[in-house]
Amino acid sequence: MGNVLAGLLIYLRKYSKNIKIFLISSFFGGRQVAMGEKYVTKENRLRALKKSGKFEEAEKEIQEGLRQNPEHTLLKTSLADLYLRQGRLIEGRILAEEVLANDPQHPQALAVLGDFFLMEHSPRQAWECYRQASFRDPRPYLILKAARALKGMGNFAEALQELEKVLVVQRENFPFLKEKALILNRMKKFDQALDCYEKIKELRPDDRFVQKEIMRLRARTRPQPQVLKELEAVASMDSKKDDPQIHGLLAQKLKDAGMIREAVAEYVAASALEPGNLFFLKQQGFCHYRLKDYTQAIHCLAEAFHRDPQDIAVRKTLEKSFEAQGNLAEFLNLLEETFRQHPRSKFLLGTIKKIRRNLKLAPPPHPTLPPWGEGKGEGNKNVRRKFSD
C-alpha cells in the first residue's frame, strides 16, 4: 500500500503543473474553445469509428468539421492519425507538421508524428516526440507510446520503468499490463511473462491474443508432438475454429516441425480470419518460398513489402524469388514503387542501384527518385495491382 501511495504522490507532484496547463490551454487557448463538451463527444465518436475500422465514415465527419472550422488543430491531428491508420503515412506526417508549424509543442500532433516515426521503424525519433508531448499532456497514453518506442530501441529495462509509472497506481491497466508482458517475453523472461498474461486473462478472459500467448508459453517445456496434437484439437473446436491466433500458433508449431505445407494451410486460415495481420502474411510467404513456390511467395511478400519495406528478411526473400524466376526487372519495379510510397526508406536505394547495374540500365536522373518505366518487365505501372490482387 505504501508503494502505491508513494507512486501516486510522485505522479501527482511530477504532473500536476502540466495537468493544469493542459486543461487551461485545451479549453481556453487560441481557437480551441470548441474543445468543450461538444468536441469531447465528437472525439469519442471518432475514436470509436477508427477503432472499428470505419475509416471512410470517420474521415467524412472530420472533413465536415474542418469545413466549418478549418483551423481546428485537434480535428487536423485526428485526421492525421486517421491517415496513418489507413497507411497514408506521408499525408499524415504533412498534416501533423502543419499543426506543429504553428504550435511546436502541440501534444496530439507530436503524438501523431511519433506514431509516424514508429511505423517507419525510427523508434528514437518517436520517443523524442512522445517525450516532448508528455510535457504538456501528462495522460498515460503517451507514457505507453514512449514505452513502445523504448522497446523498439531495445531499451527493455527503461521501457518497463516507464510502464511502472502507471502500473504502480493502476495495477489492472490492461494496455500497460499487455505491453509489460510483451517486453518480458522479448527479454526472454518467459515465466514472468506467463504470470503477467495470467493476470491479464483475469481482466479480459476473451482476449484471443492473450489466450494464445498463454498456450504458447505453457507449451515451451512440453514435447513437440504432444503440443501439435493438442493445438490441432483446440483449432477444431467450435469455439476456437474462427480464432486467427490459434490457427497462427498452430501454423508456427507446424513450421517448426518441418510440416511446411500444413503450416501454409493454417497461415492461410489465420489470414482469412484476420486480413490485416502482417505477420501471418509474411510467414505464409516464407513457407511458399521454402516450398519453392516462388509465384505464391511473391504474391504474399510483395504485399507485405509495400506495407513494411523495413523488413530485411522479406526484401531478401523477394529478391531470391524473383531471381529464381529470372525476373529481376519486376523486382526493380516493386522496389521503385515502394520507394515512392516510403521516401524515407533511403536504404532501398542501394538495392535499386545494384539491380539497375545488373540489368545494365542507366542510373535514375535524380539520386533519390527512381523514375517509372526503366525496368524491362511488362506491366510496370500495374505492378502494385498485380502483386496485391
C-alpha positions in Angstrom: 0.0 0.0 0.0 2.9 2.3 0.8 4.4 1.8 -2.7 1.0 2.7 -4.3 0.7 5.9 -2.3 4.3 6.8 -2.9 3.8 6.2 -6.6 0.6 8.3 -6.7 2.3 11.2 -4.9 5.3 11.1 -7.2 3.0 11.0 -10.2 0.9 14.0 -9.0 3.9 16.1 -8.0 5.5 15.5 -11.3 2.5 16.2 -13.5 0.1 18.5 -11.5 1.5 21.6 -13.1 1.2 20.0 -16.6 -2.3 18.9 -15.9 -3.3 22.4 -15.0 -1.6 23.9 -18.1 -3.1 21.2 -20.4 -6.6 21.9 -19.1 -6.3 25.6 -19.4 -4.7 25.6 -22.9 -7.2 23.0 -24.1 -10.4 24.8 -23.1 -9.3 28.5 -23.3 -6.2 28.7 -25.6 -6.4 30.3 -29.0 -9.3 28.9 -31.1 -9.6 25.7 -29.1 -12.7 26.9 -27.1 -14.6 24.4 -29.2 -12.9 21.6 -27.3 -15.7 21.7 -24.7 -18.3 19.0 -24.1 -19.4 19.1 -27.7 -16.0 18.3 -29.1 -15.2 15.7 -26.5 -18.4 13.8 -27.5 -17.4 14.1 -31.2 -13.8 12.9 -30.5 -15.2 9.9 -28.6 -17.3 9.1 -31.6 -14.4 9.5 -34.0 -12.2 7.3 -31.8 -14.9 4.6 -31.8 -15.2 4.8 -35.6 -11.4 4.4 -36.0 -11.2 1.5 -33.6 -14.0 -0.3 -35.5 -12.2 0.3 -38.9 -14.9 2.6 -40.2 -12.3 4.9 -41.7 -14.4 6.4 -44.5 -17.2 7.4 -42.1 -14.6 8.9 -39.7 -12.9 10.9 -42.5 -16.2 12.2 -43.7 -17.1 13.5 -40.2 -13.6 15.1 -39.7 -13.7 16.8 -43.1 -17.1 18.2 -42.4 -15.8 19.6 -39.1 -12.8 21.1 -40.9 -15.1 22.8 -43.4 -16.8 24.6 -40.6 -13.6 25.3 -38.7 -10.5 25.0 -41.0 -8.0 25.9 -38.2 -9.3 23.4 -35.7 -6.0 21.8 -34.7 -7.5 18.8 -32.9 -9.6 17.9 -35.9 -6.4 18.2 -38.0 -4.5 15.9 -35.8 -7.4 13.5 -35.7 -7.3 13.4 -39.5 -3.6 12.9 -39.4 -4.0 10.0 -37.1 -6.7 8.5 -39.4 -4.3 8.8 -42.4 -1.7 6.8 -40.5 -4.2 4.1 -39.7 -5.0 3.9 -43.4 -1.4 3.6 -44.4 -1.3 7.1 -45.8 1.9 7.9 -43.9 3.1 10.9 -45.9 -0.2 12.7 -45.8 -0.4 12.0 -42.1 3.0 13.4 -41.4 2.4 16.5 -43.5 -0.8 17.3 -41.6 0.9 16.8 -38.2 3.8 19.0 -39.2 1.3 21.7 -40.4 -0.1 21.8 -36.9 3.4 21.8 -35.3 4.4 24.7 -37.5 2.0 26.9 -35.6 2.4 25.2 -32.2 5.7 23.2 -31.9 4.7 21.6 -28.6 1.1 20.6 -29.6 0.9 17.2 -27.8 -1.6 15.5 -30.1 0.4 16.5 -33.2 3.6 15.3 -31.6 2.0 12.0 -30.7 0.9 11.5 -34.3 4.4 12.4 -35.6 5.8 9.9 -33.1 3.4 7.3 -34.4 4.7 8.0 -37.9 8.3 7.5 -36.9 7.4 4.3 -35.1 5.7 3.0 -38.2 8.8 4.0 -40.2 11.0 2.0 -37.7 12.6 5.1 -36.2 11.9 4.5 -32.5 14.4 7.0 -31.2 12.7 9.9 -33.1 9.3 8.5 -32.0 10.5 8.5 -28.3 11.6 12.2 -28.6 8.2 13.2 -29.9 6.3 11.3 -27.2 8.7 12.8 -24.5 8.0 16.3 -25.7 4.3 15.7 -25.9 4.2 14.5 -22.3 5.5 17.8 -21.1 2.1 19.4 -21.9 -0.1 16.3 -21.8 0.5 14.0 -18.8 -2.0 11.4 -19.8 -0.9 7.8 -19.6 -1.4 7.0 -23.3 1.8 9.0 -24.0 3.7 7.0 -21.4 2.5 3.8 -23.1 3.7 5.1 -26.5 7.0 6.1 -25.0 7.5 2.6 -23.6 6.8 1.1 -27.0 9.4 3.3 -28.6 11.9 2.3 -25.9 11.1 -1.3 -26.7 11.7 -0.6 -30.3 15.1 0.8 -29.4 15.9 -2.4 -27.4 15.9 -0.4 -24.0 13.7 -3.0 -22.3 14.5 -2.2 -18.7 13.8 1.5 -19.3 10.6 0.6 -21.1 9.4 -1.4 -18.0 10.3 1.6 -15.8 8.0 3.8 -17.9 5.2 1.3 -17.6 5.6 1.0 -13.8 4.9 4.8 -13.5 1.3 4.0 -14.3 1.0 0.4 -13.0 2.1 1.4 -9.5 -1.1 3.4 -9.3 -3.3 1.4 -11.8 -2.4 -2.2 -11.2 -5.2 -3.5 -13.6 -4.5 -1.2 -16.5 -5.0 -3.6 -19.4 -2.9 -1.9 -22.2 0.0 -1.4 -19.8 0.0 -5.0 -18.5 -0.2 -6.3 -22.0 2.8 -4.2 -23.1 4.7 -5.3 -19.9 4.1 -9.0 -20.9 5.3 -8.4 -24.4 8.5 -6.7 -23.1 9.2 -9.5 -20.6 8.8 -12.0 -23.5 11.3 -10.0 -25.5 13.7 -10.2 -22.6 13.2 -14.0 -22.5 11.8 -13.8 -19.0 9.2 -16.3 -20.0 7.9 -17.3 -16.5 7.3 -13.6 -15.6 5.6 -13.0 -19.0 3.3 -16.0 -18.4 2.5 -14.7 -14.9 1.6 -11.3 -16.4 -0.6 -12.9 -19.1 -2.4 -14.9 -16.4 -3.2 -11.7 -14.6 -4.4 -10.1 -17.9 -6.6 -13.1 -18.6 -8.5 -12.4 -15.3 -9.3 -8.9 -16.6 -10.0 -9.9 -20.2 -10.8 -13.6 -20.4 -12.0 -13.3 -24.0 -8.8 -11.7 -25.4 -7.6 -14.1 -28.1 -4.0 -12.9 -28.3 -3.6 -13.3 -24.5 -5.1 -16.8 -24.7 -2.7 -17.7 -27.5 0.3 -16.4 -25.6 -0.6 -18.4 -22.5 -0.8 -21.5 -24.6 2.5 -20.8 -26.3 4.4 -20.1 -23.1 3.0 -23.2 -21.4 4.0 -25.3 -24.4 7.6 -24.3 -24.3 8.6 -27.2 -22.0 6.4 -29.9 -23.5 7.2 -32.4 -26.3 6.6 -31.1 -29.8 4.2 -34.0 -30.9 2.1 -33.5 -27.8 1.8 -29.8 -28.4 0.8 -30.2 -32.1 -1.8 -32.8 -31.2 -3.3 -30.5 -28.5 -3.3 -27.4 -30.8 -4.9 -29.3 -33.7 -7.7 -30.5 -31.2 -8.2 -26.9 -30.0 -8.2 -25.4 -33.5 -11.0 -27.8 -34.5 -13.3 -26.9 -31.6 -16.4 -24.9 -32.5 -15.4 -22.2 -30.0 -11.9 -21.8 -31.5 -12.2 -22.7 -35.2 -12.6 -19.0 -36.0 -9.8 -17.8 -33.8 -6.9 -16.5 -36.0 -4.5 -16.5 -33.1 -4.9 -20.3 -32.5 -4.5 -21.0 -36.3 -1.4 -18.8 -36.3 0.1 -20.6 -33.3 -0.6 -24.0 -34.9 1.0 -22.8 -38.1 4.1 -21.7 -36.2 4.4 -25.0 -34.5 3.9 -26.9 -37.8 6.5 -24.8 -39.4 8.9 -25.5 -36.6 8.3 -29.2 -37.0 9.1 -29.0 -40.8 5.5 -29.6 -41.9 5.5 -26.6 -44.3 2.5 -27.4 -46.4 0.4 -27.9 -43.4 1.7 -24.6 -42.0 0.7 -22.8 -45.1 -2.8 -24.0 -44.8 -3.0 -22.7 -41.2 -1.5 -19.4 -42.1 -4.0 -19.0 -44.9 -6.8 -19.8 -42.5 -5.4 -17.2 -40.0 -5.0 -14.5 -42.7 -8.6 -15.1 -43.9 -9.8 -14.6 -40.3 -7.6 -11.5 -39.7 -6.7 -10.0 -43.1 -4.8 -7.0 -41.6 -2.3 -9.2 -39.7 1.1 -8.7 -41.5 2.8 -11.4 -39.5 0.5 -14.1 -40.9 1.0 -12.8 -44.5 4.8 -12.7 -44.2 5.0 -16.2 -42.7 2.8 -17.6 -45.4 5.2 -16.1 -48.0 8.3 -17.6 -46.3 6.6 -21.0 -46.3 5.8 -20.8 -50.0 9.5 -19.8 -50.6 10.7 -22.9 -48.7 8.4 -25.0 -50.9 9.9 -23.3 -54.0 6.5 -21.9 -54.9 8.0 -18.6 -55.9 4.9 -17.2 -57.5 2.9 -17.5 -54.3 5.8 -16.3 -52.3 6.0 -13.1 -54.3 2.2 -12.7 -54.1 2.3 -12.7 -50.3 5.6 -11.0 -49.7 5.2 -8.1 -52.2 2.1 -7.0 -50.4 3.9 -7.2 -47.1 6.8 -5.3 -48.5 4.6 -2.5 -49.7 3.3 -2.1 -46.2 6.6 -2.7 -44.3 9.7 -2.0 -46.5 12.0 -2.1 -43.5 11.8 -5.9 -43.1 15.1 -7.2 -44.4 14.0 -10.8 -44.4 11.0 -10.0 -46.6 13.2 -8.0 -49.1 15.9 -10.6 -49.4 13.4 -13.4 -49.9 11.6 -11.4 -52.6 14.9 -10.8 -54.4 15.7 -14.5 -54.3 12.2 -15.4 -55.5 12.4 -13.0 -58.5 15.9 -14.2 -59.2 14.7 -17.8 -59.3 12.1 -16.8 -61.9 14.7 -14.9 -63.9 12.6 -11.7 -63.5 14.7 -9.1 -61.6 13.1 -6.4 -63.7 9.8 -6.8 -61.9 11.7 -6.8 -58.6 13.1 -3.4 -59.6 9.6 -2.1 -60.4 8.5 -3.2 -57.0 11.4 -1.6 -55.3 10.9 1.7 -57.1 7.2 1.9 -56.4 7.7 1.0 -52.7 10.4 3.8 -52.5 7.9 6.3 -53.9 5.4 5.3 -51.2 8.0 5.4 -48.5 10.6 8.1 -49.5 12.3 7.9 -46.0 13.4 4.4 -46.9 16.7 5.5 -48.3 18.2 2.1 -47.6 16.3 0.8 -50.7 18.5 2.9 -53.0 21.5 0.6 -52.7 19.4 -2.4 -53.8 17.8 -0.3 -56.6 21.2 0.8 -57.9 22.5 -2.8 -57.7 19.6 -4.2 -59.7 19.9 -1.4 -62.3 23.6 -2.3 -62.8 22.8 -6.0 -63.2 20.1 -5.1 -65.8 22.5 -2.7 -67.4 20.1 0.2 -67.0 21.1 3.9 -66.8 21.0 5.4 -63.3 17.9 7.4 -62.3 18.1 11.2 -63.2 17.7 12.1 -59.5 19.6 10.1 -56.8 16.6 9.8 -54.5 13.7 9.5 -57.0 13.8 6.4 -59.3 11.7 7.1 -62.4 9.0 4.8 -63.8 9.3 2.7 -66.9 13.0 1.9 -66.9 12.6 -1.8 -66.0 12.5 -4.4 -68.7 9.4 -6.3 -67.4 5.9 -5.8 -68.6 3.2 -4.1 -66.6 5.4 -1.6 -64.8 2.6 0.7 -64.0 0.4 -2.1 -62.8 2.9 -3.7 -60.5 1.2 -2.9 -57.3 -2.2 -4.1 -58.5 -0.7 -7.2 -59.9 1.1 -8.1 -56.7 -1.7 -7.2 -54.3 -4.8 -8.7 -56.1 
